[in-house]
Amino acid sequence: MGLTPLRWAGLIAAVIFAVASVWAYRRGRMGNGDLLLRLLVFVVPLLAVSLEPAVFTWVLDQFSFRKGAPRGRTLGATIVAVGILYAFTYLLATRQERTRRDLTRLIENLALEQFRLTTNLEQFAGAVAIVIPAYNEASNITQVLASLPGEVSGLPVRAIVVDDGSADDTTEVARRGGAAAVRLPMNRGGGAAVRRGYSLALATGARLVVKMDADGQHEASELPRLIDPILDGQADVVSGSRVLGAADPNHPARELGIRVFAWLLSALTASRVTDPSCGYRAVRAEALRDFELYQDQFHVAEFLLEASKRKLTMLEVPVTVRTRISGTSKKPPHFRYGVGFANALLRAWLR
C-alpha cells in the first residue's frame, strides 16, 4: 500500500529536519547532545509514524490508549505531542542559558582585562573595596567618591566603580575622582554590575567588600557600622537597614513591599531581615569567593539567600537611606518592581 499524502508530508518533514540538523552539527552550531536529542525526539518518531503507523499504534496500546477506550488514541497522541513539545522547550531553554553564560563570561573577561590595564592592584591588598555599580551617574559619582574616607577602622578604602554601559561619561568622571573604574560593553542591570564588581574586588586581594549605591543614597560616614562587626568576628555579612535606621519618605506601596518581602526572606533564611532591598552591605572577601550569583536585577534577595545557604553569619545594622542627589531612579514602577523582586526571589530560592 502506498503512502498517504499526510504520511508523505511527515516523511519529507523528517528528512528535511534531519538534514538540517546534521548540516548544523557539522558546522559546529550544535553539540552532540543537541543533535542526539533532535534525532531521537523528532526525526526517529516521525519517520516511524510515516513509514509504519502500526508502530505508533503499538506504543499507544502499551499505555492503554486503545481505540474506543475512555483514554483513547486522541488523548494518547496529545500526550506524546506535549512530551515532544516539552523536550524542545527544554532544548531551547538550555541553549538560551548557555548563550547567557557565554555572554556573561565574555563581559567578565573584558572587565577584568580593562581593570588590570587601568588599575594598580597592589593598592587594594588588605583594603576595604567599595563596589559602586553605576548607570548614567556622571552627575552624582564625584560627590559619592568625595565622601569616602581614606581609611575606615584602620583599613585603607579603595573604590571600584562598575559602569553598567552608561550613555554618559560616568567611567571618566569616576577615574578623575580617584576610583578604579571599568565600563561594561552593554547595560545588563544592577545585579550584573555588582557581580562584576565583586569578581574584580576578589581579584585584588581586598580584605572586605562593601557594596554602595552611586546616587548618594548611602552615607559613607556609616561605613564603620558595616565593617566593624566583621572585623570583630561577629558576622560574615553585615547589611544596612533603613527600617532599623532612618530613611527619607518613600511611597506607601514600596513600604508595604519592604515589610512583606522582609517577612518572606526572614522565613527563607531563618534569620532576621528587616530591609530586604537595601543594597548597602559589607561581606568578608573570603566568604564572598564561594558565592554563586546569577540575577541581573533585584540582586539583594539572591545575595541574602546565597549567604544563608553558605551558613554565613548575617547581621543587620541601622543605616540612613537618603533621596538620590540628582536625576531619576533607575528602579521600575512600584508594581513592576514588586513583581520583579518576587520573581528574582523565587528563582534564587528554587536554584
Secondary structure, DSSP 4 states (H G I P E B T S, - for coil): -PPPHHHHHHHHHHHHHHHHHHHHHHTTSS-HHHHHHHIIIIIHHHHHHHH-HHHHHHHHHHTT--TTSSS-HHHHHHHHHHHHHHHHHHHHHHHHHHHHHHHHHHHHHHHHHHHHHH--GGGGTTSEEEEEEESS-HHHHHHHHHTS-SEETTEEEEEEEEE-S-SSSHHHHHHHTT-EEEE-SS---HHHHHHHHHHHHHHHT-SEEEE--SSS-B-GGGHHHHHHHHHTTS-SEEEEEEEEEEE----HHHHHHHHHHHHHHHHHHTS--S-TT---EEEEHHHHTT-----SS-HHHHHHHHHHHTT--EEEEEEEEPPPSSS---SPPHHHHHHHHHHHHHHHHH-
